[in-house]
Amino acid sequence: MSDLASFQAQFAQALASTAPAAAFARQPGFAIYRNTSLKAALDALAAGYPTVLQLLGTEEFQRLAIDHARRSPPRSPVLADYGSDFPATCAEAAVDRPHIADVSRIDRFWTETHLAADAAPVRAETIAGLAPDALTALHLGLHPATRYGWFATPAPSIWIGHRNDADLTEITVDWQPEGLLLTRSASAVSWHRAGDDMVALLKAFESGGPMGTIASDFLSHHPDADLAGLFARLLEAGALIDQTIF
């Protein structure tokens, strides 16, 4: 490693550390660099997890974010990418409030959906024009911007309520598991409630395979599900792509 690269590595490590930083700490301007670096990380977490910030309040969120930034400082100058592991910190810090970690996962889904690569989703009119044999042989997969999850808490309802009303202070929900799907169309992120059957179908498309096999396997585990209706909802949401093209 060159002297410059070594210096840069040591400097970056010192910024993230709570230790005195040896020779760096004796430099009068070092504290400014350290504080600026920490503030950038905290600002990135606040921007990336706005719903968690609403739920915890500024003081508790800042304490949690500082702890996270100290243990897991930014590794890239692209701060929009920072904080992918913040949900684990939330889960550890709020074990008595499991919905906090679930909401943080959804906040992260939103960021990933917003930043994901563009791709042309499969449209219902395209599917409608296929012969039965062509449809069963079709290989569909998840759009790069598609994110989904099934949560043991009503985190989707909590997240949607706060997302729709930034000043919301209280929300009444049925405390039961819920699912959520996030997609992006025309540069705008949208969200859709998802039952356990839709989540199972999304998992099947994520695993890959011809449409005929996916449909058969899905119905064998969910014989009462409305496969046609679920498929239509995924197409309408722009959640799928033709994997033979990409």
C-alpha positions, 0 to 999 in steps of 0.5 A, spaced: 500 500 500 502 506 498 504 512 503 498 516 501 493 510 501 495 508 508 494 515 510 487 515 507 486 508 510 488 510 517 485 517 517 478 514 515 479 509 521 480 515 525 474 518 523 469 512 525 473 511 531 471 514 538 478 513 540 483 519 541 486 517 534 493 518 536 497 523 532 490 525 528 487 527 535 493 532 536 491 536 530 486 542 531 482 541 525 481 533 526 475 534 530 471 538 525 473 532 520 470 527 525 464 531 527 462 533 519 463 525 518 458 523 523 453 528 521 453 526 514 452 519 517 446 521 521 443 525 516 443 519 511 440 515 516 435 520 518 433 521 510 433 513 509 429 512 515 424 517 516 418 513 518 423 510 524 425 517 525 417 519 526 416 513 531 422 514 535 422 521 535 428 525 534 432 524 541 431 516 541 433 516 533 439 520 534 442 516 539 440 509 535 443 513 529 450 515 533 451 508 536 450 505 529 454 510 525 460 508 530 459 501 529 458 501 522 461 508 519 460 509 511 464 505 507 462 509 500 462 516 498 455 515 496 451 516 502 444 514 499 447 507 499 449 507 507 445 504 512 443 497 509 444 494 516 440 499 520 434 494 521 439 490 525 441 495 529 433 497 530 432 490 532 437 489 537 435 496 540 428 495 540 427 488 542 420 490 546 418 493 540 419 488 534 415 493 529 420 498 529 425 493 526 420 491 521 418 498 519 425 500 518 426 494 513 420 497 509 424 504 509 430 500 506 425 497 501 423 504 499 430 507 498 432 500 494 426 501 490 427 508 488 435 507 487 434 500 483 435 500 475 430 501 470 427 495 466 421 495 462 415 491 466 411 486 463 404 489 461 397 485 461 396 486 454 402 483 452 400 477 456 393 477 453 396 476 446 400 470 448 398 463 446 397 458 452 403 454 450 407 461 450 404 463 456 406 457 460 413 457 457 414 464 459 420 466 464 418 471 468 422 474 474 422 480 479 423 487 476 429 490 479 425 495 483 421 490 486 421 489 494 416 485 498 416 482 505 411 478 510 412 481 517 410 478 524 407 485 526 402 490 522 408 494 520 405 495 513 399 499 516 404 503 521 408 505 515 403 507 510 399 511 516 405 515 517 408 515 510 401 518 508 401 523 514 408 526 516 404 529 522 401 522 525 402 521 532 397 515 533 395 510 529 390 504 531 391 497 527 390 490 528 396 487 531 397 481 526 402 479 520 401 483 514 405 483 507 407 489 503 410 490 496 413 496 493 414 497 486 416 503 481 413 506 475 415 513 472 420 514 477 415 514 483 415 509 488 408 505 490 406 500 495 401 495 495 398 491 500 400 483 500 397 477 503 401 471 504 398 468 498 401 474 494 408 474 498 408 466 496 407 468 489 413 473 489 417 468 492 416 463 486 417 468 481 424 470 485 426 463 484 425 463 477 422 458 472 417 457 467 410 460 468 407 453 467 411 450 473 411 456 477 403 456 477 403 449 478 407 449 484 404 455 487 397 452 486 399 445 489 401 449 496 395 454 495 389 451 492 384 456 494 388 462 491 386 466 486 392 465 481 389 469 476 387 475 480 394 475 484 398 475 477 393 481 474 395 485 480 403 484 480 402 486 472 398 492 474 403 494 479 409 493 474 412 488 479 415 483 473 419 483 467 421 478 462 427 474 463 428 472 456 429 479 455 434 481 461 
